[in-house]
């Protein structure tokens, strides 16, 4: 993969013009990046998005952006069932990709996408923006440095309150609906960062009338005796802070662990705080830029192996609950 010169902006092409794409576009001023082109199924929607965020090109066809020689990287921000097909199309065209989470509907599809990227020699990354957040990285450094001793427990919950509507994306199986893929990926990635791969997984949950997972409680067990309690739901909002507890103290990630503003550290020496700013998508964008300019094929902050492993655990949880997507065949 060729390096992009440091003095030239990274030119982004967006596939999809929804709310997540808008949040990313608003943060593209971080580093030396520019929104160059946007595509949506509806050409007018793409044009309106391009006008709003200053992109010089818009298209009513995804392929048009993928095949544009001036696009340096494609950001796949469509709904879940389309990620695999669009990422593979981009990779086949030799384009690096940042694919919104979940990278694909299941681990098999994710492995297919990431293998294709590796074989083609192009960068690919799942957009789990939390993993690039400076306070999350700082908390990892503290835990790795032994500040709270050996990790014994992780708690994380990302749940929202959304009235049941069979046509809403989160309740629609044909659109990859369900709490796990949209929300549960974050508690799982969080626990993975601080406790690693679990030895056992237990799952409790309830399904919505359409058969999507509406509430899911996951417990990870470790041979060391450590546990992780992780929860996600579409039925009611929860506070959203997360904790890592160890043999010598704890770290609370607040007020919302996906985009935290502070770490509260409690040890025998007392309580201390590390504050930051809610940084949204900026650090993820800068990490992608860094990787592209360095010619890397994956980011150490969100490696391919972690993306696949988390989806394997979600696959297992969905199997336990009986959730299956039409697009899985």
MOPELIN-V984123 format. One record per pair of residues at least 4 apart in sequence whose ideal C-beta (glycine too) atoms are under 6 Angstrom apart, sorted by the first residue. I is the first residue (numbers start at 1). GAP is how many residues later the second one is. D is the distance in whole Angstrom. If there is no record, write none. Layout:
BEGIN
I_GAP_D ; I_GAP_D
END
This chain:
BEGIN
1_120_5 ; 1_121_6 ; 1_294_5 ; 3_290_6 ; 3_292_5 ; 4_68_6 ; 4_288_5 ; 4_289_5 ; 9_23_5 ; 9_24_6 ; 9_25_4 ; 10_23_5 ; 10_62_5 ; 10_279_5 ; 10_282_6 ; 11_23_6 ; 11_25_4 ; 11_59_6 ; 11_60_6 ; 11_61_5 ; 12_23_5 ; 12_24_6 ; 12_61_6 ; 12_63_6 ; 13_24_4 ; 13_52_4 ; 13_58_4 ; 13_61_5 ; 14_7_5 ; 14_24_4 ; 14_61_5 ; 15_24_6 ; 15_47_5 ; 15_61_5 ; 15_63_6 ; 15_71_5 ; 16_5_5 ; 16_61_4 ; 16_62_4 ; 17_4_5 ; 17_21_6 ; 17_23_4 ; 17_28_5 ; 17_29_6 ; 17_32_4 ; 20_57_5 ; 20_80_6 ; 21_56_4 ; 24_257_5 ; 25_10_5 ; 25_28_4 ; 27_253_5 ; 27_254_4 ; 27_255_5 ; 27_258_6 ; 28_5_5 ; 28_7_5 ; 30_252_4 ; 30_255_5 ; 30_256_5 ; 31_255_5 ; 31_258_5 ; 33_252_6 ; 33_256_6 ; 35_18_5 ; 35_20_4 ; 36_35_6 ; 37_18_6 ; 37_20_4 ; 37_28_5 ; 37_31_6 ; 37_34_6 ; 38_8_5 ; 38_11_5 ; 38_12_5 ; 38_17_5 ; 38_20_5 ; 39_7_6 ; 39_20_4 ; 39_23_5 ; 39_26_4 ; 40_5_5 ; 40_6_4 ; 43_17_3 ; 46_12_4 ; 46_13_6 ; 47_11_5 ; 50_5_4 ; 50_8_4 ; 59_5_4 ; 59_6_5 ; 62_24_6 ; 63_4_6 ; 66_23_6 ; 66_24_5 ; 66_27_5 ; 67_26_6 ; 73_23_4 ; 74_16_4 ; 74_21_5 ; 74_23_5 ; 75_23_5 ; 76_7_5 ; 76_10_5 ; 76_11_5 ; 76_23_4 ; 76_24_6 ; 77_23_5 ; 78_4_4 ; 79_96_5 ; 80_25_6 ; 80_96_3 ; 80_101_6 ; 81_95_5 ; 81_246_4 ; 82_4_5 ; 83_4_6 ; 83_16_5 ; 83_21_5 ; 84_20_4 ; 84_25_4 ; 84_29_6 ; 87_10_5 ; 87_12_5 ; 87_26_5 ; 88_28_6 ; 90_5_4 ; 90_7_5 ; 91_25_5 ; 91_26_5 ; 91_29_5 ; 91_31_6 ; 96_26_5 ; 96_27_4 ; 97_27_5 ; 98_27_5 ; 98_29_5 ; 98_190_6 ; 99_4_5 ; 99_27_6 ; 100_27_5 ; 101_25_5 ; 101_26_6 ; 101_27_5 ; 101_84_5 ; 102_79_5 ; 102_83_6 ; 103_7_5 ; 103_23_4 ; 103_204_5 ; 104_5_3 ; 104_6_4 ; 104_9_6 ; 105_4_6 ; 105_71_6 ; 105_220_5 ; 105_222_6 ; 105_223_6 ; 106_209_5 ; 107_201_5 ; 107_204_4 ; 107_205_4 ; 107_208_5 ; 110_197_6 ; 110_198_5 ; 110_201_5 ; 111_4_6 ; 111_197_6 ; 114_10_6 ; 114_190_5 ; 117_5_5 ; 117_7_4 ; 123_168_6 ; 123_174_5 ; 125_174_5 ; 125_177_5 ; 126_176_6 ; 126_181_4 ; 128_61_5 ; 128_174_5 ; 129_152_5 ; 129_155_4 ; 130_6_6 ; 130_56_6 ; 130_128_5 ; 131_170_5 ; 131_171_5 ; 132_151_4 ; 132_152_4 ; 132_155_5 ; 132_169_5 ; 133_146_6 ; 133_150_6 ; 134_142_6 ; 135_125_5 ; 135_128_6 ; 135_141_5 ; 139_112_5 ; 139_124_6 ; 140_53_6 ; 142_5_4 ; 143_51_6 ; 148_98_3 ; 148_100_5 ; 148_101_4 ; 148_102_6 ; 149_97_4 ; 149_98_3 ; 149_99_3 ; 150_96_6 ; 150_97_5 ; 151_43_6 ; 151_44_5 ; 151_75_6 ; 151_95_5 ; 152_74_5 ; 152_93_6 ; 153_74_6 ; 153_92_4 ; 154_37_4 ; 154_40_5 ; 154_41_5 ; 154_74_4 ; 154_90_5 ; 155_74_5 ; 155_88_5 ; 156_31_4 ; 156_34_5 ; 156_74_5 ; 156_86_4 ; 156_101_6 ; 157_74_4 ; 157_81_5 ; 158_25_5 ; 158_28_5 ; 158_29_6 ; 158_74_5 ; 159_73_6 ; 159_74_4 ; 159_79_4 ; 160_77_5 ; 161_75_5 ; 161_76_4 ; 162_8_6 ; 162_72_5 ; 164_44_6 ; 166_5_6 ; 166_44_5 ; 169_6_5 ; 169_8_6 ; 170_7_5 ; 170_12_6 ; 170_64_5 ; 171_6_5 ; 171_37_5 ; 171_39_5 ; 171_41_5 ; 172_5_4 ; 173_4_6 ; 173_38_6 ; 173_39_6 ; 173_152_6 ; 174_152_5 ; 176_5_6 ; 177_35_4 ; 178_34_4 ; 178_35_4 ; 178_145_6 ; 179_4_5 ; 179_5_6 ; 179_34_5 ; 179_37_5 ; 179_53_4 ; 179_54_5 ; 179_55_5 ; 180_4_4 ; 180_33_5 ; 180_36_6 ; 180_134_5 ; 180_137_6 ; 183_49_4 ; 184_4_6 ; 184_32_6 ; 184_48_4 ; 186_72_6 ; 187_43_4 ; 188_122_5 ; 189_121_6 ; 190_52_6 ; 191_4_5 ; 191_37_4 ; 191_39_6 ; 194_50_5 ; 195_31_6 ; 195_33_5 ; 198_22_3 ; 199_22_6 ; 199_23_5 ; 199_24_5 ; 200_21_4 ; 201_19_6 ; 201_112_6 ; 202_17_5 ; 203_15_5 ; 203_114_5 ; 203_117_4 ; 204_13_5 ; 205_8_6 ; 205_10_6 ; 205_11_4 ; 205_116_5 ; 206_8_5 ; 206_9_5 ; 207_4_6 ; 208_4_5 ; 208_6_4 ; 213_108_5 ; 213_110_5 ; 214_20_5 ; 214_21_5 ; 215_18_4 ; 215_20_6 ; 216_16_5 ; 217_14_5 ; 218_12_4 ; 218_99_6 ; 219_10_6 ; 220_8_4 ; 221_6_6 ; 222_4_4 ; 240_16_4 ; 241_13_5 ; 241_14_6 ; 242_11_5 ; 242_15_4 ; 243_7_6 ; 243_9_5 ; 244_7_5 ; 245_5_4 ; 249_17_5 ; 249_18_3 ; 250_16_5 ; 251_12_6 ; 251_14_5 ; 252_12_4 ; 253_4_4 ; 253_7_5 ; 254_8_5 ; 259_19_5 ; 261_17_5 ; 262_11_5 ; 262_13_5 ; 263_11_4 ; 264_9_6 ; 265_7_5 ; 266_5_5 ; 279_4_5 ; 281_4_6 ; 287_12_6 ; 287_14_6 ; 291_5_4 ; 291_8_5 ; 298_5_6 ; 298_6_5 ; 318_5_4
END
